Amino acid sequence: MVRQMVEIRELLEYNDEVRRRYFGCLTKLPWSEFAKDREASWGSVKNIFIHTLGATDYWLDFLQKENRRSKRKFDEYKTFAEVGAYMEHVETRMRDYLNTLPVGGLQEKYKVKNDLNETVEVTAEDVLIHVFEEEVHHRGELIALLWQMGVEPPLMGWKDL
């Protein structure tokens, strides 16, 4: 097997590390600031953070043909501990999925409807790259919101660059 420049597993591990740094930073905010509607994509910093977890949870359900994702609404999360527990749930699911993926499992094909309602064929690896990209996209949004709040975001560069 030819090694790619960076394997998707490494990108997802990086996401876990950076997510935990951000969560640590966010838990230093008063809950009222964390939950305040900032008119961003999902309203509050809390909702954006939970959305990224929910997207991963959703796609893990898709890949595993399961229905284990959280059905909790954003406003049902009342404490950092509850958000942290959801983060742990999603991270554990992803680790378990990757650890049990058979050889060649990343190339398994799936059919899915995209945002244009077109049926497209993707591999498991495509889905995981999408999961990675979704979180990075919203992390940029969190950075901007933290700066607006006068909070320096945590280090997030690849390999601590």
C-alpha positions as CSV (number, residue, x, y, z in Angstrom):
1,M,0.0,0.0,0.0
2,V,1.3,3.4,-1.0
3,R,1.3,5.8,1.9
4,Q,-0.4,9.1,1.3
5,M,1.2,12.4,2.3
6,V,-1.0,12.5,5.3
7,E,-3.4,9.8,6.2
8,I,-7.0,10.6,7.2
9,R,-6.4,9.0,10.6
10,E,-3.6,11.5,11.4
11,L,-5.9,14.4,10.4
12,L,-8.7,13.1,12.7
13,E,-6.2,12.6,15.6
14,Y,-5.1,16.2,15.0
15,N,-8.7,17.3,15.1
16,D,-9.1,15.6,18.4
17,E,-6.1,17.3,19.9
18,V,-7.1,20.7,18.7
19,R,-10.7,20.2,19.7
20,R,-9.7,19.5,23.2
21,R,-7.5,22.6,23.3
22,Y,-10.4,24.7,22.1
23,F,-12.8,23.1,24.6
24,G,-10.3,23.8,27.4
25,C,-10.2,27.5,26.3
26,L,-14.0,27.7,25.9
27,T,-14.6,26.3,29.5
28,K,-12.8,29.4,30.8
29,L,-15.5,31.6,29.4
30,P,-18.6,32.3,31.5
31,W,-21.4,30.1,30.4
32,S,-23.4,33.2,29.4
33,E,-20.6,34.1,26.9
34,F,-20.3,30.6,25.6
35,A,-24.1,30.4,25.0
36,K,-24.7,34.0,23.8
37,D,-26.2,34.3,20.3
38,R,-23.4,35.9,18.2
39,E,-25.4,35.7,14.9
40,A,-22.9,33.2,13.5
41,S,-23.7,30.1,11.5
42,W,-25.2,28.2,14.5
43,G,-25.7,31.2,16.7
44,S,-23.5,30.8,19.7
45,V,-20.0,29.4,20.3
46,K,-21.6,26.6,22.2
47,N,-23.9,25.7,19.3
48,I,-21.1,25.8,16.7
49,F,-19.0,23.5,18.9
50,I,-21.8,21.1,19.4
51,H,-22.7,21.2,15.7
52,T,-19.2,20.0,14.8
53,L,-19.6,17.1,17.2
54,G,-23.1,16.4,15.8
55,A,-21.8,16.4,12.2
56,T,-19.2,13.8,13.1
57,D,-21.8,11.8,15.1
58,Y,-24.2,11.9,12.1
59,W,-21.5,10.7,9.6
60,L,-20.4,7.9,11.9
61,D,-24.0,6.7,12.0
62,F,-24.0,6.8,8.2
63,L,-20.7,4.9,7.8
64,Q,-21.7,2.3,10.4
65,K,-25.4,2.1,9.4
66,E,-26.4,2.8,12.9
67,N,-28.6,5.3,14.8
68,R,-26.5,6.1,17.8
69,R,-26.0,9.8,17.4
70,S,-27.3,12.2,20.0
71,K,-30.7,13.7,19.4
72,R,-30.3,16.4,22.0
73,K,-31.1,20.0,20.9
74,F,-28.5,22.7,21.4
75,D,-30.5,24.3,24.2
76,E,-30.6,21.0,26.1
77,Y,-26.9,21.3,26.9
78,K,-26.8,23.3,30.2
79,T,-23.2,22.8,31.4
80,F,-19.7,22.4,30.1
81,A,-19.7,18.9,31.6
82,E,-22.6,17.9,29.3
83,V,-20.8,19.3,26.3
84,G,-17.6,17.6,27.3
85,A,-19.4,14.3,27.8
86,Y,-20.8,14.6,24.3
87,M,-17.3,15.4,22.9
88,E,-15.9,12.3,24.7
89,H,-18.8,10.2,23.2
90,V,-18.0,11.3,19.7
91,E,-14.3,11.0,20.0
92,T,-14.7,7.4,21.4
93,R,-17.0,6.5,18.5
94,M,-14.5,7.8,16.0
95,R,-11.6,5.9,17.6
96,D,-13.6,2.7,17.8
97,Y,-14.7,3.1,14.2
98,L,-11.1,3.6,13.0
99,N,-9.7,0.9,15.2
100,T,-12.2,-1.7,13.8
101,L,-12.0,-0.6,10.2
102,P,-10.9,-3.6,8.1
103,V,-8.1,-3.4,5.6
104,G,-9.5,-1.6,2.6
105,G,-12.4,-0.2,4.7
106,L,-11.6,3.4,3.8
107,Q,-12.3,2.5,0.1
108,E,-15.8,1.1,0.8
109,K,-18.3,2.9,-1.4
110,Y,-21.5,4.5,-0.3
111,K,-24.3,6.4,-2.1
112,V,-25.5,9.6,-0.5
113,K,-27.5,12.7,-1.5
114,N,-25.5,15.8,-1.5
115,D,-26.7,19.4,-0.6
116,L,-27.8,19.8,-4.2
117,N,-30.0,16.6,-3.8
118,E,-27.8,14.7,-6.3
119,T,-27.0,11.1,-5.5
120,V,-23.2,10.8,-5.4
121,E,-20.9,7.8,-4.8
122,V,-18.3,8.4,-2.1
123,T,-15.8,6.3,-0.2
124,A,-15.6,6.1,3.6
125,E,-12.4,8.1,3.3
126,D,-14.3,10.8,1.4
127,V,-16.8,11.0,4.2
128,L,-14.0,11.3,6.8
129,I,-12.2,14.0,4.9
130,H,-15.6,15.8,4.8
131,V,-15.8,15.4,8.6
132,F,-12.3,16.8,9.0
133,E,-13.1,19.8,6.7
134,E,-16.4,20.5,8.4
135,E,-14.6,20.9,11.8
136,V,-11.8,23.0,10.4
137,H,-14.3,25.3,8.7
138,H,-16.2,25.9,12.0
139,R,-12.9,26.2,13.9
140,G,-12.1,29.2,11.8
141,E,-15.5,30.6,12.8
142,L,-14.7,30.0,16.5
143,I,-11.4,31.8,16.1
144,A,-13.1,34.9,14.7
145,L,-15.6,34.9,17.5
146,L,-13.0,34.4,20.2
147,W,-11.0,37.3,18.8
148,Q,-14.2,39.5,18.9
149,M,-14.5,38.5,22.6
150,G,-10.9,39.5,23.2
151,V,-9.8,35.9,23.8
152,E,-6.7,34.4,22.2
153,P,-7.5,31.1,20.6
154,P,-5.4,28.1,21.4
155,L,-2.5,26.9,19.2
156,M,-3.9,24.9,16.3
157,G,-1.1,24.6,13.8
158,W,-0.3,21.1,12.3
159,K,2.3,19.4,14.5
160,D,2.3,22.5,16.8
161,L,3.6,24.9,14.0
